[in-house]
Each structure stands twice: as C-alpha cells, then as structure tokens.
Amino acid sequence: MGKTKHTGPMKLPKKPDPSLWVSKVPFGLGKIKPHHVRDTLKVIWENKGNLPYATRILTQGVCDGCALGVSGLKDQTLKGPHLCTTRLNVLRLNTMGPMKEDIIHKDIDDLRQLSSTELRKLGRIPYPLIRRAGERRFKRISWDEALDTISNKMKALNPKQYAFYLTSRGITNEVYYTAAKVARFLGTNNIDNASRICHSPSKTALNRSLGIGASSCNYKDWIGTDVLLFWGSVAANNQPVSTKYMYAAKRKGTKIIIINPYYEPSMEKYWIPSVAESALFGTKIADDIYQVNIGGDIAFMHGIMKHWFLMEKEKKGSAINHDFVQKHVNHYDALREKVMSYDWETLEKSSGLSRKRMKELAELLAHAKSAVFVWSMGLTQHRFGTDNISQVANLALLRGFIGREHCGLMPIRGHSGVQGSGEMGADPFVLPGGNMDEENRKRVEKVWGFKIPKWQGDIVGVTLENALLPEDHERKLKLYYLSGGNFLETMPDPEFVEKCLSQVDIRVHQDIIFNTSTFVDAKEAVIVLPAMTRYEQPGGGTSTSTERMVYFSPEIKGPRIEEARCEWEIYVDLAKRVKPELAHLIDFTDAEQIREEIAKAAPNYDGIQHLKNKGDVFQWGGAWLCEDGVCPTPDGKGNLIPVEIPELRKPAGHFYVTTRRGKQFNSMIYGETDPFNDADRYDVLINENDAKELDISNGEAIVVYNKLGSFTGHAKFAPIKTGNIGLHWPEGNVLIEKGVYETFAGIPEYQAPAIVEKAETYYAQKDTKYVEKRVAELETEPS
C-alpha cells in the first residue's frame, strides 16, 4: 500500500481555451448531442411531488449512480459542483411513493406485458408479497410469514442448495458485509455480486500481475498525465462527470487516446454542462482513436510491445524503463520471447490495425513520462478478459507507469457500490480482507466467532445452471435469494435464464421495485421483500468509489415506504430464524456496529469506523498502490504475464457482434434514442462498406442471427470497424451464448459471431434448412 495521501480537489482554469472548442455555434445547436437542460427539467418535473427530499438526496447523499464518488455535489478531484443526468435519472427511484394495490395484485400475465422501463415508473414495492405455484396474483403477507417461509426452507436444505446474489443498485458496504457474513453463518459460500459480470477479470488480473484488486491511482492522476488512454470504455456515457476530468486533463496538455471498435462520438467531443466554456462550445476530447477488432486487443498490445523490443535493439532504453523493470518486475525475458514469436501478419489480422498504427501508439507511450490506462467492459467481457487486463498491466510495468503521480491502472466502475462488494466478502472466492485461503479464513473466523465452510462456492452463471441439476444432486439450486438484479436483462441467452429461474423452488426478490424477472414462475413460491434505499438506511451507510475512496452517506430525512426494511437488517433477521441457537454471533444492532467490525475483518478498511457524518471520507491504500514500484506480492515485484493471442473464431461471411450502452444506466433504459449517435434500441451499427457488400441500405430492415437466436432491427451506418457490428445491451443478449465463462474470473462472454442478412431475404426462405446451413458454418469454419 502507498504512503502518500490524496491531496484533495484542485481548481479548474478560469481562462477559456478556444483551441479545444468543438464549434463556435453555442450549445451545439444542430448537432446530435445530449440535451442536458431539457433532461434536467424533465427530472425536476418527475420529482415535483417530492422536490425537497430530492434536493436533500442530491446535496447530502453520496451518488448511487456510477462509482466516481460524488458526495453531495462535490468530489475529491475537482472543486465546484458535480451533477450529471445519470444521477438525475436514478433519482426518481429514491423519491417515488408506493405502487398502487390494484397494480401489485394484477393478473401475472398483465404484469408480464410491462417492460422494465414501465415497471420502474409504477412506484416502490410497499410490503412483502408471495405468489405460490399455480397462483395468478401476488398476495400480501407479513414480514414474519415471509422470513419464516424462507428460513424453514433453508433449514430443510443442504447449504450448497441455496445461494445469494447482490446487485449494486445503491447497496452499501454494510449490506455487502452483512450478507457475506450471513451466507457463511448459514453454511454456504454460494454468494456473488454484480462485479462478476463487469470487472471480475480486472480484479483477478491485477491481483496476479500486481498483487492488488483495485485501481492503483486516482482520477486526479488523469489531470496532467502525458497520456490518458481509454480502452473499451465509454466513460463519457457511463460516467458523465468524468468528462469534467477529461476537460481538466486537456487543459493540462494531456493527450487522450481511445481504443474501441466503434468510433464513439461521446469520447471524441462532449458538451460538459457544469463547465461554462464547454457547455457553450463543447470540448474536443480524443487526440486519436484506434479502432481495434472486437477481441483484437491482445494482438494490438503485442504489436505495441513488439515495436518496443525492436526499438530496444536499436537503442537500449528507448522504449523500456530498464531501471524500473530490473528493480520491480519479474519474467521480462519470458514476455519478450512470447511477444517476438508473433509475426506482423498475425498481429495485424487479429487486431485489425496496421503495423504502422501500432508503431504510432508504441512511440507515443515510449516517449511519455507518465500514463494512466483506464478500461471497462470492452476489455473484461471476453472469455479471455483476465488476459486482456494482464496485457494492459504488462504495458504499464514495462514503462514503469505504476505507483507514482499521473501513472496507474484504473478499471473504471459503473456502479457506486460495486467496488466494495468483493472487498466486503460478497464473492465466492474472497472473504473480507483477502482471498478464501486458509490463512485468511482462520483470521476472519476469529472475528466472526464461527467456522467458515471450506468448499468452493459457485459464480452466478453456474448457480443459475445448477437449477437444472437432478433433484437429488447436492448442488441442485432450490432457493435463490436475490438482492436486486435482473438476470433476464443482464445474462446471455435470456430464454435459458428464464428456464433456470423457473426451476428454483423458492426465489426471493429483495428490491425497491419490480423488474421483469420478478414475474417468472417458481416451483413453490416467489417472495418479494421491500427494501430501503441507501438514503433511508438507519445510521447511514458507506460506499467505495473506483479510486478506493470510502464515502459516508447519511440517513436523509424524508418520506418512507412504511414496511420497507434496511437490507442488512433483513439478512440478520433471516439468519437468526435459521439458527436461533447461534443468534448472538450474527446480532448487529446498528450500522455503526457493522462498520466497527468491518475495520477488524478487512484491515484495508481501518478508518471506516470513524465515518459518521455527511462528507466523511477516507481512501484505503493511499494515493497510489504499489507506490515506488513496490507491489504487495510475495516478493514485492510485479509480474509480467505472457499471454497467447486468442482464437477469434469468426467464420468467413460472419461479423463479430458486441453490445453497447445507449441512454441507460447499466440495464435501466431511460430513452429509446441514443443522444450521441441518434440510434434507437433496435438499430444495428454497421460499417457502410460492409453494408454495401451485402446490398444493404441505411435504415433497411435486417436480421442478425446465429445458432443461438436472431435479432431483427435496422441497419445504421456508423464508424465501426469493418467486420464488426454493434447492438444495444441488453437487447443483443439473444445472440450471446450461455455457459461461456472466462477461465480465471468466471465472467460470461458477451461477444459472438453472427450473420447479417436483409430481413426480406431472411424471412422469404420457406425452407428453414437454408438458415440452418448458414448457422452451421459457425461451428465448421473457424478462422
């Protein structure tokens, strides 16, 4: 861990810089861009009945949107107010009143007709509900009846037959920690969280490369670094306040590089509403954009390093930081041998980029004195996601871009609570303070006062599949306890997911609103429990940002859902009912007591026990992890990891498919049209040259299909890499194969090969064997 402390927020320059302006036309009139003022007025109107409470949430609470860590209207990066439309869109979830009874108790088929967007507008879940097998409607039940039903079922099951899952919708560290403790108290290691399907490879890769599981640097390090590189990340869309940091970086002379198959317009230019100059004239963000093939990132990075090693042959020290490598890095020779074993033709074909383009970035990084690498799901959601991230770490280690100012590796988080989920132990592979190894297990057992099961728990995807195991199998999933989450809209192959959910005996949905998965049948019962938001949690709560800042969010005075309960309290109540004779071992009485125990169980979080008031914050690990190049690995050194170029498996005539976000917060969709490119949810982003080869016109109806399913939409010509197409997520999940998990971290793969065809041609085929023959090529013609 580092010894240097974060120095707090800095000021933006006051004098404008016209060289960064997108256009002299004020407010980007006539351009495709977000309409921040209009969207803000819309949010005000939606919250008009609860404006005082909404205002207190914004000014006193810690943002429950992305993981930048805005507390009130301030953060630790830049002075001045910070507010974005993502946070405003989420706001209504916290200020809504209860759903009306006539809606709650409608026929289940009527409720199934509603989309998640429509369900989100109905209001909060007001009281516990149950729908038993064969029943057409939810019935109101008491908390005692609900929890007794769940606990009695748990008593009758092998602990390997039930599981917990926690999403990150505003969930606090206190809730994650309590759930992690309760799961082990009840005898199960089947507990997982939302990071499994976003950044689990980041944590796994960083741990094996550097011995850390979080960002090694701060957002402040963006501002003034020589190169700020975004890899498979659309931060402008998913973390809008970060554009303010990008603006500050540009004002300091930082070069911003984007690597993505799609030429994301929001990362090229942006109108930042909280910066007057940018709000008027926009800001040019990207200095260069490298359009890599979907899945071609490892080859691209091999190409960069190959150029470096060739530069080293001509002049030692021209590309590699040998002093840093010699003192702080292992396996240099093994990595060089692996890199040099690949020829340029292979690297170009896999990456989709020329040797010349690889050299341009290689030289830029070789001449840079500092760099920060930022990435997101574009790198992680592959069957080789961990290798992707280790390859990024290889670049940083070779140049010494670790453990000092303006340098580092940052997996940027998209949910405010998700960084803390694994650090609190809500993960099948970890406990608070470390991995599930013998040493850490014994240490945590001393804190908890009970034995922790030693068997390996399952990741969320495998847990779902376990619902289909034979009835007498010891891991047959019979009870699934879900705190938020909607697997129908987040996991590959929604039809298969629905089948899995329906085969569970009892499914518990602990949430603030209905979602579409709530209405899937269960063999015995579906139980719905109304939860509090983070702003209602008695005694307040904490969340951990991308940069390891632990923020305190106070309980905020306002209207309440009468029967909604604090989530950690629900877990404790359930545990006591399952094992009443051991209730004293799990009996938390308030949030402050939980924070006291977190500080003991997770040593990095020593300091959380002192967070009590609005604005309280501390950063675990200091400003930079691996400070001065010293890593928390057994020998104190970082590890270069030689990785193979993955087989991309795209047959001739097929496209790589990837998914992207539009006007949405994770799977919550707030608009049918993407404000950055004017695409609707069923537009297929396709390169114009690819479309012309298929005789497809812009706007024409097309079908994208493979052996898993089909997606009918419209062609939208876009600056996407040839041979690649983009679909919105989660709509495009129908094409993603189930059961394909990354080897090391277990994240599902969200990429797939598919065929693109005119809709009239596709649907005109009376003989389905034509389609079946085309689909069969996916398995018989690997590249």
N, C-alpha and C positions, 0 to 999 in steps of 0.2 A: 504494500500500500504506500501511497505517497505521503510526504511530509509537508508539502506546500499546500496552503489553504486557498480556497477560492477567494478572489478579491472583490467580488460583488459587481453590480451592474455598472456599465460605462455609458457615456453620453454619445448621442448621435451628432454628427457635424451639422451645423445650422446653415452653412452656405450651400446653395444648390450646386449641382454638377450637371450641366446640360449634356455633357458627353454620354451620360447614362440614360438619357431620355429615350423612350420608345417613339414618341410623337409629340409634336408641338400642339396638336389638337387636344384641348383639355378633356380630361376624364375618359380618354379613349373612345370618344364618340364615333360610332360607326364601326367599331371593331368588336370581334367576338371576345367577350371577357365577362367575368363575374360582375354583377350589379350589387355591390356591397350595400349601398344606401337603401335600395329597394328591398333587399333581403332583410336588412336590419329593421326597416319599418314593418315588414311582414311579421317578424318575430315579436315586435312590440305589440302588434295587433293581436297575435295569438295568445299573448300573455296579459292582455289588457285587464282581465279579471283578477290578476294576482301580481300586478306590477311592483308593489313594494317588496314582496317576497322575492320576486325575480331579481330585483335590483340588489337585494341583500346577498343573494347567491353569487351574483357576478362580482360584487365588491368585497365580499368577506370569504367566500369559499375558494377552494383550490379547484381549478378547472377539471371537469370529469370528461373532457374530450381527449385530445392526444396527450402525449407524455412530455410536452415541453416544460410543464411545471409552472403554470401561471397561477399565482396566489393573489386572490382579489383581481386587480388589474395590473399587477406587477410581477416581474420575474427577476432572476439573478444575472441576466445577460445584458439587458439594455434598460436604461432609465426611461420613464414615460409609460403611458397606459398601453396595454396589450389586450386586444379583443378581436375575435375572428368569427366568421359565420358558422364554422363548425361548432364552436362552443354555444353560439346562439341557437343553432338548430337543436342541440341536445337539451337546451334549457327547458323546453316545454315538458319533457319527461319528468322534470322535478317539480313543476308548478301545477300540473294537471290535477283535477279533482278525481273522485272515484268514477268508475264505469257505472252506467245505469243498470239496474237489476234486469230490466227486460232484454238488455243486450247480453248480459252474462249468461242468462238462462235460456237463450235461444236454442233451437234445434242445432245439433252439432254440424249438420250439413250446411246450414245457413252460415255458421261461423267459418266453415272451411272455404266459403266463397270469397272471404275477405283476404286481401293481401296484407303483408306485414306493415306496409305503409298505412293502410286503412286501419288496421288493428291498433297501431301506435297512437292514432288520434282519438280512440274511444275513451281513454282515461285509464286510471290506475286500477289494479286489482284490489278490491275493497276488503275481502275477507277470505278465509280458507274455503276451498272448493274440492269436490270429488266427483268423478264420473266413473262409475264401475262398469265392468264389461257388459255390453249389451244396452247400456243406458244411452238415451238420446240427448240428455242435457246434464250440465253441471249442477250439482246440488250444494247448497251451503252447509258447511259443517263447522264445528268448534275447533279451536286450536288443539284442545286435548284429544278430540277424536282423530284429528289428522295425524298428530305426532304419535299417538298410541298405535294407529294403524301401521305407520312406518316402522316404529320400534318393534312391534310384535313380529312383523315380517323379518326384520333384521335378526331377531333372536332365533328365528327358525332356519336361518341360512348360514352356510359356510361363509365367512368374511370375504373369501375370494369371489363370491357370487353377487356382491354389490359393489358399487363404485360411486365416486363423487366427481363432479366436474364443476369448475368455476370459470365463468367468463370474466371479462374485465370491465363491465359496464359500471364504472364508478365504485367498484369494490375496493375496500380499504385494506391496508396491511393487516389490521386487526382481524378482519374477516378471513383473509387468506390463512393467517397463522392459526386461528381457532379451528378452521376447517381441517388444516393439516394435522393438528394435534388430535382432533376428534376422530378423524379417519384411523389414525394409528391406535388410538384408545379403543376403538371398536374392532381392531384387529385386521384392518385392510390397508394395503399400500396402493389400491386402485383409486388414485386421486390424480387428476390432471387439470390443466388450465388452458386458457386461450393462447398462450405463447407457443403451445405445441404446433399450432397451425400458422404461426407467423415467424417468430425469431428463435425457435429452439435450436436450429443449426448454428445461429450466431453464438449462443452461449456455449454450445458443445465445441465449436471450432476455436473460439477464443480461449477456452479452458485448455485445450490440448496444445495450442500454439503459444499462449502467454500465461496460462495459469489463472486467468480472470474470466468472469462471466458477465461482464457489463461493459459499457462504454469506457474507454481508457481516458477520455478527455471531456471537455466542456463545450457548450455552444459558444462560449467566449473565444475558444480557440479557432473558430471559423474566421473571426474578425482579425485580419492581419496575417493569416497564414498565406504562404506563397500560392498554394494550390488547394482548392476545396473541390473534392471530387465526389459526385453523387452517382452511386452505382445501383441501378434498378430501383431507384427511389424517386417518387414524385412528391417531394416534401411540400411544394407549393400548394398542392391539392389536399394532401393528407394531414399536413401540419402547417396551416397557413401562416401562423405567426412567425414561422421560421423564415419567411421571405423578408421579414424585417432584419433578421440577422444576415441574410444574404446581401441585402442592401448595404448594411454597415460594412460587410466584408468588401464589397465592390468599392466603397468609398475609401477603403484602406489599400486598394490596389490588388486585392486577391483575384486570381484567375479561377473561374468556376467552370468545371468540366462535367458534362453529363454523359453517362453511358447507359443507353437504353435502346431497345429495338425500335421504339416509337419516338418520333421527334416531338416530345411533349411540349405543347405551346406554353403551358404554365411555368415550365422551367427555363424557357427562353426569355420571356418577358412577363412582367406582372405589375399590376397597379395596386400598390400597398396602401390600404385605406388609412392607416394610422401614421403615415409619413406624408406630409402635405405635398412635397415635391413629387413623390411617386404617385400619389392619388391623382394628381393633375396630369402628369405627363408619362407615367409608367416608368419602369426600370428595366434596362437590359440586364438579364441575369447571366445567361450562359455565354462563355467565351468560345466554347467549342462543344459539339455534340457528336459522340461516336455511336453510330447505330450498329450494334452488335446483333448477331443472330440470337434468337431465344435459345438459351443453353450453351452459347458460344463463349461465355465469359472466361472460362478456364483457359481455353486456347488463346484468347486475347491477352490474358495475363502472362501466359507462357511466352507469347510473342514479345511483350514488353521486356520481360526478363532476358530473353534471348538477345535482344538488342543490347541490353546492359552488359551481358557477358562478352559480347563481341566488342563493345566499347572498351571493356577492361583489357582485352587483348592488345588493343592499340595503345591504351594509356591507362595504367593502373590508377584507380581512384577516380576515374572519370564518371563512374556510374554507381559503384558500390561504396558504401561507407565502411571501409575495412576496419577502422578502429572500433566502431560500434560492433560490427559482426564478430571480430576477434574476442572482444570482452564479454559480449552479451548474447551470442547466438550459437545454436547447435545445428549440425547437419548441412553446412554450407556446400560441401563437395557433393553430397547426395542430391541436393536440389539442382545444382548446376548440371550434373550428369543427366538428370531427368529432363531438364529444360532443353539442353543441347541435343537430346536424342530425337526431338521432333523437327521435321523439315518444314520449310516455309509453306509449301503447298498444303500440307495438313493443317497448319495453323490458320491459314487464310480461309480454307474451305470450312472449317469448323466455326471460326469466329465470324466469318462474313466480312472481315475487314482486310485491307491490303497490308502488305509488309510495310509500305510507306506510311500508312496511317498509324500502325503500331509504333513505328520509329518516332513519329511526331510526339506521341504521348510519352514514350520512353525518354526522349531527350528533355521534354518539359519537366518530368519528375526528376531526372538525373541532375538537372541544373537548379532545382528548387532546394532551398534550405529548410523548408518546412512544408508539411501537407497534412490534411485531415481527410480521411476516407469515410464517407457516410453511405450506408446501404440499407435496403429494405427488402420487401418480398420478391423483388425481381431477381435477387440472388439466393434467397433462402428456400423458396417454394419449388425446389427441384429434388429429384431422387439423389442428387449429388450436392445438396445445399451446404453441408458441412465442408466439403472440399472447396466449394466456391469461396467460402469465408476464409478458410485457411490460406487460400491462394492470395486473398487480399492482405492477410497478415504477413505472408511472405514478402510482398512488395514493401510493406512498411518496415519490416525487420531489415531487409537489405539496405534500405536507405537510412535507417535509424530514426524513423518518424514515430517514435514511441517515447512516452514518459517525460515530455517537456512541452513548453508553451508552443501553441499553434501546431501541435502534432497530435495524431492519435487515430484510433479506430472507433467508429461510432455506429452501432446498429440502432437506427432511429426508430423509436417505439411509436405505435399508432394509437395506443390506449393508455389512459392516465394511470391505471393501476397495475398494468401487466408486468412491469419490471420487478415489482415486489412479490409476484405470485410464487416464483421459484425460490426466491430468497427467503420466503416465509415457510417453504417446505410443501406447498401445494402442488406436488410434482412427484411422479412415481420413482424418479431417480435421485431425489435430493431430500434432505431434511434442513431445517433452519441452520444456517451456518456452514453448510457443506454437503458433500455427496453422501450417498447411502452406504458408505464404507463402515467397517467395524468400529473404527476409532470414533467417527462422528456419531454413530448410533449410540455407543456407550455414553458419550458426552451428553447427548440430548436426553437419554434415558434418565440420567441423574437429575436433570432439570425437571423432567416431566413426572418422574416417580413411577413409571411403568415400563414394561418391556415393549419394544417396537418390533413388529413382525419382520423377519429377515427375507422372506420370499419377494421376488421382483414383481412390482405392480405393473399394470398394463397402461399403455398410452391410449388416448381417447379413441383412435381409429380401431385398435384391436379390441377395446372394451365394447364398442358397438358391434363388431363382428361376433363377439362372444355371446351375444343374444341368440345367435343361430346355432349354437352348440347343442348336442344332445341333452335331454332333460337331466340326466344323471351325471353330467360332466361337472367336475369340481369348479370349473371356471365359467359355467353357464351363467350369463348375466341375468339376474332375476329382479334386481332392484337398482334403479339408476336415479341418483339424486343430483339434480342439475340446478346450480345457482346461475340463472340466466343462460344464455346461449341458444342458438337455433341451428342445429346440425343440418336441417333441410336446406339452409341457405349458406352454409359455410363449408360443408364437406363435399368431396367429389361424389358423383352418382347419387343424386337426391332420392331416386326411386329405391335404391338399395338401402339407403339410410332410413327411409320411412319403414321399410320392411323390418329392419333391425329394431327400431324403436317400438314397433307394434308387438314384438315378440318378448318384451320385458314384462314380468308380472306386474310390478308396481313402478311407475315413473313419477318422480316428484319434480315439479317445476316451481322453484323458489324465485320469484321475479317481481318486477314492479308493473309489468304489462303483459298482455297476451302476445304470443307470436304463433306462427303457423304450426310449429312443432307441438304446441300445447294441445292441439286437436287430434293428434294421431292416437289411435286406439292403443290400449294396453290389455294384457291378458286378464288382469284382475282389476286394476284401477289406475287412473291418472289423478294425482293430487296436486293442487295448485296452492302455493303459500304466498301471501302478500308480504313483500319485503320493503324495508325503508330504503331511501336513498342515502348517499354518504352525508348529505347535509342534514338529515334527520337523525343520524346516529348519536345516541346519548353519549356525552363526553367527547364528541368529536372523533375524528379518525385521521389516519395518515396515508399518504401515497408516495411512491418513489418515481421520480422522473427518469428520463433517458440518461441524464448526466449524473444519476445517483444522488440527487437532492431529495431528502425526505421531508415532505411538507406536512404541516398540521392544518387540517381543515376543520374549523369549529362547527359545533351544532348550531344551526341557524334558526332563529325564531320564525315561525310561520305556520300555515295550516298543515294538518296532518291527516293521513289516512288512518282512521280510528283503530282498525285491527292490524295494520301493518306492524311488523316487528323488526328489530335490528337483527341483521343476519347472523352475527356471531352469537347472539343470544339464542337464536333458533337452534344452532348447532349444539350449543351447550345443553339446552333443554332436551334435545333428542338423545344425546349421549347419556344423560342421567337416566332416561327412561329405559335405555337398552341395558345399562349396567348400573342399576341404582346402588348396589353394594359398594361401588367404587366412585360414587359421585363426587366425593371430596377431591379426587385427583383432577377433575375437569371443571371445577366450580369457579369460573370467572364471575365477578360481581360487577365490574365496570371496565370501561375501555382503558382507563389509566393502569389498571392491574395487568391488562394484556400487554401494554407497552413495557411495563416493568419486566415482564417475563421475556418478551422478545429480546430485550437488551442482554439478557443472560443466555438465551438459546442461540442467538445469532450475533456473535461478537462484533461483526461489522456495524451492527445497528446500535451499539452502545452510544447512547445520546438520544435515542427515540423516547426514552422515559422522561426526558425533560421538555418535550414538546407539549405545550398545554394551551397556548393562546394563538389567536389569529396572527399570521405572519411568521410563526416559529418555523425554523428550517435548519437542517444541518446536512452536510454532504459526507457520506461514508467514503473512506478511501482517499480523501484529499483531492486536490485539483486534478492530479494525473496518477492513474495507476501505472505500475512499472516505472515509477519515477527514476530518472538517471539510468534507465535501461535495466534495472533490477526487477525481475519478474517473480511472482510468488509461486514458482515451480520448485521442485526438489533441489535443483542445482542453481536456481536464481537466474537461469537463462531462458530466452525464448527459443522455440523450436521451429525451424523451417520444415515444412511438411511437403515432400514431393508428392504430387497428385497426377493421376492419369487424366488425359482428355477423355471425357465421357462419349460413349456412342450415342449419337442424337436420334438414330432410328427414324429417319424421315424417308419413306419410300419416294420414288420419282412420282411427280404429279401431285404430291401432297404438300400441305403447309404446316408449319409449326403454329400452334394455337397458344396464345397466352391470354390472361384475363387482366383487366384493369379496373380502376375505380372511376366513377363519374361524380355526379353531385350526390355524395353519400358520405356517411361516417361509418367505416367498416361495412357491415351488411345492411345498415339502415339507410334507405334511399330517400332523399329529400327532393328530388326533381327528376323528371323524365329526360331532361336535356342537359348534356354536359356543357357548363358555361364556358369551357375553354376551347372546345372544338365544334360545338353545336351538334354533336352526335346524340341520337336518342339511345335508349337502353337496348334496342334490337338492331342497331347499326353494326356492321362488321367492318372494322378498319382494315383496308386492303390497299396495297400499293397499286397505283394506276397502271403501271406496266404489267403487273401480274394480272390485273383485271382484263386488260385489253387482250392478253394472250388467251383468255377464256371467253372473249367476246362478251364481257360483262360491262354494262354501262353504270355510271354513277347513279346511285339511288335504286338500281334494279333489285328486284327480289331474288335472293339467293338462298341456298341451303348449305350449311356446313355440317358434315356428318363423318362419323367413323363407326367402328364396331360397337360403340357404347350407346350412341344416340344421335339425334340430329337437332340442329338449331336453325330455325328459319328467320331470316332478317333481311336487311337491305345493305347493299354494298355502299360503303362510304370511302371514297378515295382519300387517302391520308398519307402523310410522310412516314410510313412504316417500312422497315427493312424488307426488301423483296424476299419472297418465300415465307414470310411471317404474316399472321393476321391477329387482330386484337378483338376480343369480345369483352363485354362488361361482366363483372363478377357481382352477384353470384349466378346471373342468368346463364353464363357459359359453362357452368359446372356440369351440365348434362353430357358434355364431351370428355370429361376428365375421368380417368379410370380409378376405380376403387381399389383399395388394398395395396397401392404402390407407396411405400414409405421409405424415406431416407434412412440409410443404413445406421447412421450413428445417432441421429436425433429423433427419428420417427415422424418427421413432418410429412404429410401427404404431398405427392407431386401434383402441381396444378398446371402442368403443360401437357400437350398431347398433339400427335399428328392427326390431320383431318383432310378431307377432300372438300373443295369448294365447287359448287355447281349452280348454274342457273336454276331457279325454282321451277320454271316451266318445264325444263328438261328433266329434272329430278322427279317431279310429280307425274310427268307424262309416261313414265316407264310402267307399263302394265305388268311386266314380268319382273318381280322383285329380285330375281336372280341377278339382274344387271347390277343392282345396288350391292347385293351380297358379294358379287365378284369383285367389285371395286374395293369394298371394305376388306375383303380377304387379303388384298395387296399389303395391307398394314402389317401383316404377320409374315408374308412371304418375300417381301422385297426390302429388307433393311439396308440402309446405306452404310 
